[in-house]
Amino acid sequence: MDTLQKLKLYLNESREVDNFIKEINKLRNSNKNKWYTWTGSVDGKEIKIKGYGTWLQVYTVEGIDYSGNQDIKVKEFRSVLAEPF
């Protein structure tokens, strides 16, 4: 794989992760004071989420736990979502 192909692959994966973060944030916003769940695949990795506000009670990527603290700021929430990638 040449450098250009690697760059294109990286940019596609980066866009997919960005879209994932936006989708989860939108899901969080549309479920104020309620639990929400999401299961899917991002960048070829299986993901499971159960959250309440910015608290990701369950956040697993390929079976690895990335769950975090309760009531974190939205900026930190987005960073936690991006961490496995």
N, C-alpha and C positions, 0 to 999 in steps of 0.2 A: 504494500500500500504506500503510495507516494505521499508527500507532505500535503498536497492539495486535498487529496481524499481524506486524510486524517483530519484536516481543518474542517472540511464539510461535515464529517461525522461528528466532530466535537460541537460544532455550531447547532446541528440538529438535536443532539442530546441536550445541549444547554437550553434550547428553546423548549424542549419537552419538559425539562425540570421547571423552567419558569412558568409554563402553562399549568403544571401540577400545583405549584405554590399558589398561583392566582385562583385556581379552582378550589383548593382547600380553604383559602381565605374567604372566598365568596360563600362557600358552604357554611363556614363559621359565622359569617355575618348574617346569613339567612336563617340561622338557628339560635338567635339570642336567647339565653336562659334555657337552653335545651341541649340534650346530648345529640351528637351527630356521629355518623360512621361513614367510612369510605374504604373500599377495597378495589385495588386495581394494579396495573403495571405501569411503571415509569422507567424509561431507559432500560427496559428488559428486566427490571427488578420487581418482584411481587411485594406489594405494600398493603398493610392493614392499619387503619386508624380508627380510634374511638376518642372523641374529644368533647370538651365542654368549655366554651369560650376559647381562650388561648392555652388551656391545659390539655395536653395530649396524654391522656391516661394510658392509651395503648398506641404506640407508633412503632411498628416493626417493618423492617426492610430485609427481605430474604431471611426472615426468622431472627434477625438481630434486633434487640430492643433499643430504641432511641427515644423512649418516653421521657418527658421532662417535668419541670416544675409547674406548679399551679400559678394561674394569674400572672403570666409574664407579659411584657410589653409586646405589641404586634411586631415590631422590628425583630425582637428576639424569637418570636414565634416563627417568623419567616426563615430565620437563620437555622432554627432547629429542623424545619422541614427540608432545608437544603443540605444539611450536614452529611447525610449518607452518600451524597453525590459528589 
